[in-house]
Amino acid sequence: MGTTIDLENPSAIVDGAIGATSATNNKIVVTEPSYLFLLDLDPGSFFAHPVKAIVVGDSGQYRIIQGNGCPG
């Protein structure tokens, strides 16, 4: 709890709470024990490409940061 997750070039944050809307803030502050998943949408790319950071809390609520990842 209290950990900040930040993608360098986010395009939106999608909040899994009921009735929540997208935000353009690039940081998520974790407020409960959670799992972090990083989904690389174009692995092996030589250029910046889409990624998603997915945070799933013990309560079942989730947040997704959509952005661009560095080549790797």
A tleap script that builds the chain and sets N, CA, C and O, in Angstrom:
source leaprc.protein.ff14SB
mol = sequence {
  NMET GLY THR THR ILE ASP LEU GLU ASN PRO
  SER ALA ILE VAL ASP GLY ALA ILE GLY ALA
  THR SER ALA THR ASN ASN LYS ILE VAL VAL
  THR GLU PRO SER TYR LEU PHE LEU LEU ASP
  LEU ASP PRO GLY SER PHE PHE ALA HIE PRO
  VAL LYS ALA ILE VAL VAL GLY ASP SER GLY
  GLN TYR ARG ILE ILE GLN GLY ASN GLY CYS
  PRO CGLY
}
set mol.1.N position { 0.836 -1.182 0.000 }
set mol.1.CA position { 0.000 0.000 0.000 }
set mol.1.C position { 0.883 1.248 0.000 }
set mol.1.O position { 1.941 1.267 0.628 }
set mol.2.N position { 0.446 2.274 -0.699 }
set mol.2.CA position { 1.188 3.522 -0.766 }
set mol.2.C position { 2.179 3.590 -1.908 }
set mol.2.O position { 2.754 4.651 -2.151 }
set mol.3.N position { 2.402 2.487 -2.622 }
set mol.3.CA position { 3.330 2.477 -3.746 }
set mol.3.C position { 2.738 3.259 -4.910 }
set mol.3.O position { 1.546 3.143 -5.197 }
set mol.4.N position { 3.572 4.060 -5.588 }
set mol.4.CA position { 3.134 4.810 -6.759 }
set mol.4.C position { 3.620 4.100 -8.015 }
set mol.4.O position { 4.798 3.760 -8.125 }
set mol.5.N position { 2.713 3.877 -8.959 }
set mol.5.CA position { 3.044 3.256 -10.238 }
set mol.5.C position { 2.868 4.325 -11.301 }
set mol.5.O position { 1.839 4.998 -11.365 }
set mol.6.N position { 3.895 4.468 -12.138 }
set mol.6.CA position { 3.929 5.575 -13.088 }
set mol.6.C position { 4.505 5.075 -14.409 }
set mol.6.O position { 5.612 4.538 -14.431 }
set mol.7.N position { 3.775 5.241 -15.508 }
set mol.7.CA position { 4.329 4.972 -16.831 }
set mol.7.C position { 4.828 6.284 -17.408 }
set mol.7.O position { 4.245 7.342 -17.169 }
set mol.8.N position { 5.912 6.210 -18.169 }
set mol.8.CA position { 6.539 7.430 -18.667 }
set mol.8.C position { 5.683 8.191 -19.666 }
set mol.8.O position { 5.642 9.421 -19.624 }
set mol.9.N position { 5.003 7.495 -20.557 }
set mol.9.CA position { 4.204 8.157 -21.595 }
set mol.9.C position { 2.782 7.601 -21.633 }
set mol.9.O position { 2.408 6.950 -22.608 }
set mol.10.N position { 1.991 7.842 -20.601 }
set mol.10.CA position { 0.649 7.252 -20.567 }
set mol.10.C position { -0.316 7.979 -21.489 }
set mol.10.O position { -0.151 9.164 -21.778 }
set mol.11.N position { -1.315 7.256 -21.939 }
set mol.11.CA position { -2.372 7.913 -22.712 }
set mol.11.C position { -3.650 7.988 -21.904 }
set mol.11.O position { -4.487 8.853 -22.164 }
set mol.12.N position { -3.828 7.101 -20.926 }
set mol.12.CA position { -5.023 7.144 -20.080 }
set mol.12.C position { -4.894 6.145 -18.943 }
set mol.12.O position { -4.130 5.183 -19.030 }
set mol.13.N position { -5.636 6.377 -17.892 }
set mol.13.CA position { -5.795 5.408 -16.824 }
set mol.13.C position { -7.263 5.018 -16.803 }
set mol.13.O position { -8.135 5.886 -16.789 }
set mol.14.N position { -7.544 3.726 -16.801 }
set mol.14.CA position { -8.906 3.230 -16.730 }
set mol.14.C position { -9.101 2.630 -15.352 }
set mol.14.O position { -8.361 1.731 -14.953 }
set mol.15.N position { -10.081 3.114 -14.631 }
set mol.15.CA position { -10.340 2.677 -13.268 }
set mol.15.C position { -11.442 1.624 -13.284 }
set mol.15.O position { -12.486 1.827 -13.904 }
set mol.16.N position { -11.214 0.499 -12.604 }
set mol.16.CA position { -12.179 -0.590 -12.612 }
set mol.16.C position { -13.329 -0.431 -11.639 }
set mol.16.O position { -14.153 -1.336 -11.512 }
set mol.17.N position { -13.405 0.697 -10.950 }
set mol.17.CA position { -14.518 0.919 -10.025 }
set mol.17.C position { -15.794 1.171 -10.825 }
set mol.17.O position { -15.740 1.699 -11.936 }
set mol.18.N position { -16.922 0.796 -10.268 }
set mol.18.CA position { -18.206 0.983 -10.946 }
set mol.18.C position { -18.454 2.474 -11.189 }
set mol.18.O position { -18.353 3.285 -10.269 }
set mol.19.N position { -18.776 2.824 -12.424 }
set mol.19.CA position { -19.085 4.203 -12.771 }
set mol.19.C position { -17.867 5.094 -12.935 }
set mol.19.O position { -18.020 6.301 -13.122 }
set mol.20.N position { -16.666 4.544 -12.873 }
set mol.20.CA position { -15.454 5.355 -12.991 }
set mol.20.C position { -15.211 5.743 -14.443 }
set mol.20.O position { -15.680 5.072 -15.362 }
set mol.21.N position { -14.483 6.818 -14.640 }
set mol.21.CA position { -14.157 7.282 -15.980 }
set mol.21.C position { -12.646 7.300 -16.159 }
set mol.21.O position { -11.897 7.229 -15.184 }
set mol.22.N position { -12.205 7.396 -17.403 }
set mol.22.CA position { -10.775 7.461 -17.701 }
set mol.22.C position { -10.179 8.770 -17.210 }
set mol.22.O position { -10.867 9.787 -17.118 }
set mol.23.N position { -8.892 8.730 -16.896 }
set mol.23.CA position { -8.165 9.928 -16.485 }
set mol.23.C position { -6.879 9.996 -17.288 }
set mol.23.O position { -6.407 8.974 -17.787 }
set mol.24.N position { -6.305 11.183 -17.421 }
set mol.24.CA position { -5.051 11.303 -18.160 }
set mol.24.C position { -3.860 11.454 -17.225 }
set mol.24.O position { -2.737 11.652 -17.689 }
set mol.25.N position { -4.080 11.365 -15.932 }
set mol.25.CA position { -2.996 11.392 -14.959 }
set mol.25.C position { -2.154 10.135 -15.167 }
set mol.25.O position { -2.704 9.075 -15.464 }
set mol.26.N position { -0.840 10.230 -15.019 }
set mol.26.CA position { -0.003 9.078 -15.327 }
set mol.26.C position { 0.410 8.279 -14.104 }
set mol.26.O position { 1.294 7.430 -14.215 }
set mol.27.N position { -0.186 8.511 -12.949 }
set mol.27.CA position { 0.226 7.807 -11.741 }
set mol.27.C position { -0.945 7.122 -11.062 }
set mol.27.O position { -2.063 7.638 -11.035 }
set mol.28.N position { -0.664 5.951 -10.517 }
set mol.28.CA position { -1.612 5.239 -9.669 }
set mol.28.C position { -0.943 5.076 -8.317 }
set mol.28.O position { 0.205 4.638 -8.245 }
set mol.29.N position { -1.641 5.420 -7.248 }
set mol.29.CA position { -1.151 5.157 -5.899 }
set mol.29.C position { -1.946 3.971 -5.367 }
set mol.29.O position { -3.170 4.034 -5.257 }
set mol.30.N position { -1.247 2.898 -5.041 }
set mol.30.CA position { -1.888 1.668 -4.585 }
set mol.30.C position { -2.398 1.864 -3.161 }
set mol.30.O position { -1.647 2.283 -2.280 }
set mol.31.N position { -3.675 1.561 -2.939 }
set mol.31.CA position { -4.290 1.793 -1.630 }
set mol.31.C position { -4.635 0.505 -0.891 }
set mol.31.O position { -5.192 0.550 0.206 }
set mol.32.N position { -4.308 -0.640 -1.482 }
set mol.32.CA position { -4.557 -1.930 -0.844 }
set mol.32.C position { -3.538 -2.933 -1.380 }
set mol.32.O position { -2.911 -2.666 -2.405 }
set mol.33.N position { -3.354 -4.071 -0.726 }
set mol.33.CA position { -2.460 -5.099 -1.283 }
set mol.33.C position { -2.910 -5.424 -2.705 }
set mol.33.O position { -4.095 -5.652 -2.948 }
set mol.34.N position { -1.957 -5.444 -3.650 }
set mol.34.CA position { -2.306 -5.555 -5.063 }
set mol.34.C position { -1.259 -6.346 -5.833 }
set mol.34.O position { -0.151 -6.587 -5.356 }
set mol.35.N position { -1.647 -6.740 -7.037 }
set mol.35.CA position { -0.747 -7.382 -7.981 }
set mol.35.C position { -0.553 -6.442 -9.158 }
set mol.35.O position { -1.492 -5.764 -9.576 }
set mol.36.N position { 0.672 -6.398 -9.697 }
set mol.36.CA position { 0.995 -5.566 -10.857 }
set mol.36.C position { 1.362 -6.468 -12.020 }
set mol.36.O position { 2.213 -7.349 -11.894 }
set mol.37.N position { 0.710 -6.240 -13.159 }
set mol.37.CA position { 1.019 -6.967 -14.383 }
set mol.37.C position { 1.408 -5.942 -15.442 }
set mol.37.O position { 0.739 -4.918 -15.584 }
set mol.38.N position { 2.481 -6.204 -16.187 }
set mol.38.CA position { 2.878 -5.341 -17.299 }
set mol.38.C position { 2.670 -6.126 -18.577 }
set mol.38.O position { 3.292 -7.168 -18.784 }
set mol.39.N position { 1.799 -5.628 -19.430 }
set mol.39.CA position { 1.454 -6.295 -20.682 }
set mol.39.C position { 2.103 -5.534 -21.832 }
set mol.39.O position { 1.738 -4.393 -22.114 }
set mol.40.N position { 3.061 -6.166 -22.490 }
set mol.40.CA position { 3.753 -5.586 -23.636 }
set mol.40.C position { 2.980 -5.985 -24.887 }
set mol.40.O position { 2.916 -7.167 -25.224 }
set mol.41.N position { 2.395 -5.012 -25.577 }
set mol.41.CA position { 1.532 -5.293 -26.719 }
set mol.41.C position { 2.285 -5.475 -28.031 }
set mol.41.O position { 1.675 -5.799 -29.050 }
set mol.42.N position { 3.603 -5.272 -28.022 }
set mol.42.CA position { 4.417 -5.481 -29.219 }
set mol.42.C position { 5.822 -5.898 -28.790 }
set mol.42.O position { 6.779 -5.157 -29.015 }
set mol.43.N position { 5.959 -7.077 -28.175 }
set mol.43.CA position { 7.265 -7.495 -27.659 }
set mol.43.C position { 8.319 -7.584 -28.763 }
set mol.43.O position { 8.024 -7.979 -29.891 }
set mol.44.N position { 9.539 -7.213 -28.421 }
set mol.44.CA position { 10.635 -7.259 -29.374 }
set mol.44.C position { 10.695 -6.061 -30.298 }
set mol.44.O position { 11.548 -6.010 -31.184 }
set mol.45.N position { 9.806 -5.093 -30.109 }
set mol.45.CA position { 9.782 -3.912 -30.965 }
set mol.45.C position { 11.041 -3.080 -30.776 }
set mol.45.O position { 11.577 -2.996 -29.671 }
set mol.46.N position { 11.511 -2.467 -31.855 }
set mol.46.CA position { 12.696 -1.616 -31.799 }
set mol.46.C position { 12.342 -0.146 -31.570 }
set mol.46.O position { 13.232 0.702 -31.500 }
set mol.47.N position { 11.060 0.156 -31.453 }
set mol.47.CA position { 10.596 1.525 -31.252 }
set mol.47.C position { 9.615 1.559 -30.087 }
set mol.47.O position { 9.139 0.512 -29.649 }
set mol.48.N position { 9.309 2.745 -29.585 }
set mol.48.CA position { 8.294 2.862 -28.536 }
set mol.48.C position { 7.007 2.219 -29.040 }
set mol.48.O position { 6.646 2.367 -30.207 }
set mol.49.N position { 6.321 1.508 -28.157 }
set mol.49.CA position { 5.150 0.750 -28.564 }
set mol.49.C position { 4.169 0.645 -27.397 }
set mol.49.O position { 4.541 0.917 -26.255 }
set mol.50.N position { 2.919 0.253 -27.670 }
set mol.50.CA position { 1.890 0.225 -26.628 }
set mol.50.C position { 2.162 -0.812 -25.543 }
set mol.50.O position { 2.553 -1.945 -25.823 }
set mol.51.N position { 1.945 -0.395 -24.304 }
set mol.51.CA position { 2.002 -1.286 -23.147 }
set mol.51.C position { 0.828 -0.950 -22.231 }
set mol.51.O position { 0.232 0.123 -22.327 }
set mol.52.N position { 0.512 -1.883 -21.347 }
set mol.52.CA position { -0.498 -1.648 -20.321 }
set mol.52.C position { 0.061 -2.114 -18.992 }
set mol.52.O position { 0.624 -3.204 -18.900 }
set mol.53.N position { -0.090 -1.298 -17.966 }
set mol.53.CA position { 0.211 -1.702 -16.597 }
set mol.53.C position { -1.133 -1.937 -15.931 }
set mol.53.O position { -1.976 -1.041 -15.887 }
set mol.54.N position { -1.331 -3.139 -15.413 }
set mol.54.CA position { -2.614 -3.517 -14.824 }
set mol.54.C position { -2.392 -3.785 -13.338 }
set mol.54.O position { -1.563 -4.618 -12.970 }
set mol.55.N position { -3.124 -3.085 -12.496 }
set mol.55.CA position { -3.027 -3.249 -11.045 }
set mol.55.C position { -4.354 -3.834 -10.558 }
set mol.55.O position { -5.410 -3.231 -10.745 }
set mol.56.N position { -4.293 -5.013 -9.932 }
set mol.56.CA position { -5.492 -5.681 -9.421 }
set mol.56.C position { -5.377 -5.769 -7.911 }
set mol.56.O position { -4.443 -6.377 -7.387 }
set mol.57.N position { -6.325 -5.161 -7.212 }
set mol.57.CA position { -6.323 -5.155 -5.751 }
set mol.57.C position { -6.996 -6.384 -5.171 }
set mol.57.O position { -7.732 -7.087 -5.864 }
set mol.58.N position { -6.742 -6.637 -3.899 }
set mol.58.CA position { -7.384 -7.755 -3.199 }
set mol.58.C position { -8.903 -7.664 -3.249 }
set mol.58.O position { -9.584 -8.688 -3.191 }
set mol.59.N position { -9.445 -6.452 -3.357 }
set mol.59.CA position { -10.901 -6.263 -3.393 }
set mol.59.C position { -11.499 -6.654 -4.739 }
set mol.59.O position { -12.718 -6.764 -4.866 }
set mol.60.N position { -10.642 -6.868 -5.756 }
set mol.60.CA position { -11.120 -7.196 -7.094 }
set mol.60.C position { -11.188 -5.995 -8.013 }
set mol.60.O position { -11.351 -6.155 -9.222 }
set mol.61.N position { -11.068 -4.791 -7.467 }
set mol.61.CA position { -11.054 -3.610 -8.327 }
set mol.61.C position { -9.709 -3.557 -9.052 }
set mol.61.O position { -8.696 -4.042 -8.550 }
set mol.62.N position { -9.725 -2.967 -10.225 }
set mol.62.CA position { -8.496 -2.904 -11.015 }
set mol.62.C position { -8.334 -1.526 -11.614 }
set mol.62.O position { -9.292 -0.763 -11.743 }
set mol.63.N position { -7.098 -1.224 -11.978 }
set mol.63.CA position { -6.796 -0.004 -12.713 }
set mol.63.C position { -5.822 -0.365 -13.814 }
set mol.63.O position { -4.951 -1.215 -13.629 }
set mol.64.N position { -5.968 0.278 -14.956 }
set mol.64.CA position { -5.109 0.015 -16.101 }
set mol.64.C position { -4.515 1.330 -16.579 }
set mol.64.O position { -5.241 2.294 -16.823 }
set mol.65.N position { -3.196 1.366 -16.710 }
set mol.65.CA position { -2.534 2.519 -17.327 }
set mol.65.C position { -2.160 2.091 -18.741 }
set mol.65.O position { -1.434 1.115 -18.929 }
set mol.66.N position { -2.656 2.821 -19.732 }
set mol.66.CA position { -2.301 2.562 -21.116 }
set mol.66.C position { -1.275 3.588 -21.536 }
set mol.66.O position { -1.476 4.784 -21.323 }
set mol.67.N position { -0.186 3.150 -22.123 }
set mol.67.CA position { 0.844 4.093 -22.525 }
set mol.67.C position { 1.790 3.485 -23.539 }
set mol.67.O position { 1.474 2.481 -24.178 }
set mol.68.N position { 2.951 4.100 -23.683 }
set mol.68.CA position { 3.976 3.619 -24.606 }
set mol.68.C position { 5.197 3.184 -23.823 }
set mol.68.O position { 5.664 3.887 -22.927 }
set mol.69.N position { 5.703 2.017 -24.173 }
set mol.69.CA position { 6.889 1.502 -23.506 }
set mol.69.C position { 8.139 1.745 -24.333 }
set mol.69.O position { 8.065 2.012 -25.533 }
set mol.70.N position { 9.255 1.652 -23.697 }
set mol.70.CA position { 10.546 1.795 -24.377 }
set mol.70.C position { 10.855 0.529 -25.154 }
set mol.70.O position { 10.364 -0.545 -24.805 }
set mol.71.N position { 11.652 0.636 -26.194 }
set mol.71.CA position { 12.040 -0.566 -26.945 }
set mol.71.C position { 12.788 -1.535 -26.029 }
set mol.71.O position { 13.477 -1.117 -25.098 }
set mol.72.N position { 12.650 -2.786 -26.294 }
set mol.72.CA position { 13.361 -3.734 -25.487 }
set mol.72.C position { 13.277 -5.053 -26.070 }
set mol.72.O position { 13.827 -6.008 -25.521 }
savepdb mol mol.pdb
quit
